Amino acid sequence: MSHLTTGSVLKNGLVTENPTLRMLLGMCPTMAVSTSAINAVGMGLSATIVLILSNVVISLIRDLIPEKLRIPGFIVVIATFVTMTDLTLHAYFPGIHKALGIFIPLIVVNCIILGRAEAFASKNPVWLSAVDGAAMGSGFTSGLLVLGTVREILGNGTYFNIPVFTGDFPQVIVMILPAGGFITLGLTIATANWIESRRKKV
């Protein structure tokens, strides 16, 4: 895929194939951790780190992994970096680690991570694989942050746990419940599609 450039890979991850808003990948952690902005950022950055590191290593060893062991090999690499990320969060960011809970270890089976390993890192050079991991991770993080921002402000009246309203703000409790997550996601995707359709018409 020599026709790929850094710019096209970045655009693909952030806009064209945004994992959250365009491809609808990783919906389980998206719904679970987007109740607040800080949780969304914590999950997004964790996934981004795993994406970048696993993409780089898989790109480096792609010719050494036998075809029949391709997927198990990818999972071993991904699981290694997920474990490192999980332990680092537990040691230095216990609050975020506790809030994200089981969803950090579950990054191992996140379809975004394994999908990029199979579709991109196993077929492209190291630099582009690293850029792809960063772009997809940033796209995932931005999607989570949009959802977390809306849900936290409307549901709790705070942003990154800092009060943003004075007086008696009528909290919309449903926004921090599962139903609020689906409502916010649907409206966000609809808005993204509308913006994209408007852009194509220009």
WOVENMO-V513133 format. One record per pair of residues at least 6 apart in sequence whose C-alpha atoms are under 7 Angstrom apart, sorted by sequence separation. I is the first residue (numbers start at 1). J is the second residue. If there is no record, write none. Layout:
BEGIN
{{I	J} {I	J}}
END
This chain:
BEGIN
{{17	23} {19	25} {33	39} {34	40} {152	158} {153	159} {157	163} {158	164} {174	180} {175	181} {33	40} {90	97} {152	159} {157	164} {65	73} {89	97} {121	129} {157	165} {120	129} {149	159} {157	169} {157	171} {156	171} {58	74} {155	171} {154	171} {155	172} {86	104} {154	172} {155	173} {86	105} {155	174} {155	175} {154	175} {155	176} {83	105} {54	77} {82	105} {54	78} {151	175} {152	176} {82	107} {151	176} {82	108} {54	81} {50	78} {79	108} {78	108} {50	81} {50	82} {75	108} {147	184} {147	185} {46	85} {74	117} {42	96} {39	96} {58	117} {39	99} {47	107} {62	122} {39	100} {51	113} {55	117} {59	121} {58	121} {59	122} {58	122} {59	124} {55	121} {59	125} {60	126} {33	100} {59	126} {56	126} {59	129} {56	129} {29	103} {55	129} {56	130} {55	130} {52	130} {55	133} {52	133} {51	133} {52	134} {26	110} {26	111} {48	133} {25	111} {26	112} {48	134} {51	137} {25	112} {48	137} {47	137} {48	138} {44	137} {44	140} {45	141} {44	141} {41	141} {44	144} {40	141} {40	144} {41	145} {40	145} {37	145} {40	148} {34	144} {37	148} {36	148} {37	149} {34	147} {35	148} {36	149} {30	144} {34	148} {36	151} {37	152} {35	151} {36	152} {19	136} {35	152} {18	136} {13	132} {19	139} {20	140} {10	131} {14	135} {18	139} {19	140} {6	128} {9	131} {10	132} {13	135} {14	136} {18	140} {21	143} {37	159} {38	160} {1	124} {9	132} {13	136} {20	143} {37	160} {14	138} {6	131} {10	135} {14	139} {13	139} {35	176} {31	178} {31	181} {21	189}}
END
